[in-house]
Amino acid sequence: MKSLFIAGSLLMFATAASAATIVNKDDKAHMLVITEGGQQAEVGIAPGQSIGVCNGGCFVTMPNGDRETLSGGETVEINGGKATINTRPI
């Protein structure tokens, strides 16, 4: 039973580690358009909120209209309506 818990914990960590994180540092909500696996979805992000997206890579249309490609290991910070993308160290 203990090994099942450890395996499940490692799987959750691996999934979370491969997702991109988007952080809204603005004082207003923003709408993003995320295209992943041929499916497009509008995703709202509230002020101060962080969300995980793009487990297998995706395209994200940012609040200013820029379209970026994410592979799943980035942190995107929205500040002043602009997005800054930082890659995580391996």
PAPA-320498 format. One line per 4 residues: for each residue x, y, z of C-alpha. Coordinates in pm, 1 decimal. Layout:
BEGIN
X:Y:Z  ...
***
This chain:
BEGIN
0.0:0.0:0.0  287.7:234.2:82.9  443.6:180.4:-262.1  108.5:261.5:-428.8
95.1:592.8:-240.2  452.9:677.2:-340.8  385.9:587.3:-705.3  70.8:802.3:-706.9
258.4:1091.3:-549.0  535.4:1066.9:-808.3  279.7:1059.2:-1090.2  110.6:1372.5:-955.1
448.3:1545.6:-926.3  546.7:1448.0:-1280.0  218.7:1579.0:-1418.5  241.8:1905.7:-1227.1
605.6:1950.9:-1323.8  523.6:1926.5:-1694.6  245.0:2186.6:-1685.8  305.9:2553.3:-1757.6
204.7:2791.9:-1480.4  34.0:3122.5:-1554.2  35.0:3383.7:-1276.2  -177.6:3698.4:-1294.1
5.7:3974.8:-1106.0  -235.2:4241.3:-1230.1  -518.7:4390.9:-1028.0  -773.9:4289.8:-1292.9
-882.8:3960.2:-1446.9  -763.0:3853.9:-1792.8  -893.5:3614.0:-2054.9  -654.6:3375.8:-2231.1
-725.1:3153.4:-2529.5  -553.7:2815.3:-2496.5  -526.4:2576.8:-2791.7  -413.2:2227.7:-2694.5
-453.2:1909.8:-2895.0  -664.2:2090.1:-3155.4  -913.8:2207.3:-2890.6  -954.0:2576.5:-2813.7
-1076.7:2710.8:-2479.8  -1111.8:3053.9:-2323.5  -972.8:3059.3:-1970.6  -1018.6:3344.2:-1725.9
-755.0:3418.2:-1466.4  -843.5:3636.2:-1167.5  -609.1:3890.0:-1005.4  -344.4:3708.5:-802.0
-450.5:3367.1:-934.9  -213.9:3097.5:-1064.0  -328.7:2823.2:-1300.7  -161.8:2519.8:-1456.1
-207.7:2468.0:-1830.8  -52.4:2288.0:-2125.3  42.8:1945.9:-1993.6  148.7:1839.7:-2342.3
232.9:2172.5:-2502.8  -5.3:2433.4:-2641.1  -54.2:2774.8:-2795.0  -170.8:3057.6:-2568.4
-313.6:3387.0:-2687.9  -210.8:3640.9:-2425.3  -417.9:3939.6:-2304.1  -239.6:4176.2:-2547.5
-314.0:3945.6:-2844.9  33.0:3791.0:-2872.2  30.7:3417.2:-2940.5  297.5:3209.0:-2766.6
393.9:2842.5:-2781.8  437.0:2669.6:-2445.5  591.8:2327.0:-2404.9  478.4:2277.7:-2047.7
773.9:2380.6:-1833.9  733.1:2757.1:-1831.9  607.2:3014.6:-1585.5  412.9:3297.5:-1747.1
363.8:3615.5:-1544.6  101.6:3868.0:-1651.5  185.6:4216.7:-1530.5  51.2:4539.9:-1677.9
-144.6:4339.7:-1935.1  178.2:4195.2:-2078.0  306.7:3841.8:-2042.1  663.7:3748.4:-1955.4
766.9:3386.0:-2009.7  1032.1:3225.8:-1789.9  1156.7:2872.5:-1842.4  1210.1:2649.8:-1540.8
1557.5:2510.5:-1481.5  1589.4:2140.1:-1554.7
***
